[in-house]
């Protein structure tokens, strides 16, 4: 299992679209265990009006790939390695927020698709994962978990939070047996030790805290 992963929602009112892209890319990568062999990014709304599309694309890729690969992003076309395919598309679907992006990451048979956006108060949020509408509270900490078995994981997480006296406010679940998405709204932020225990659970692919 990967080490503890924490992600605080970033306020972006004073940040450029490129930096917004970086934060969106980071958030999508936090949910994907493997290194992407294929990256598909669709941008919507005000992202399409950005003058320097190359810098915007670099912003997204800097969030998705590690710092050691950032120098490769300065080249045109982008060269990550011989196995990585990168595609950018300008989408024309209507979105609820002006800065919206759909990020798809693939490696072999594993994949994830994340729709992320900047809301009216300048926070980066998720609206959809693999077609599942994610309901994230903006007022409480949220634990977002990809897991293999929602019933067994739910029993584990309920017992764990009870041990640490953390109250579960709401749970939203995609009800998929193989790759289940669960969003758990909590009354307080779980510690790094708790997140580490969650990562060590055999039913967990990955977990992040959105605070």
PyMOL commands that set and color helices and strands:
alter all, ss='L'
color gray80, all
select helices_A, chain A and resi 17-30+46-49+53-64+67-74+150-163+192-199
alter helices_A, ss='H'
color red, helices_A
select strands_A, chain A and resi 6-7+38-45+85-90+99-107+110-118+124-129+132-133+142-147+168-173+180-186+204-210
alter strands_A, ss='S'
color yellow, strands_A
deselect
rebuild
show_as cartoon
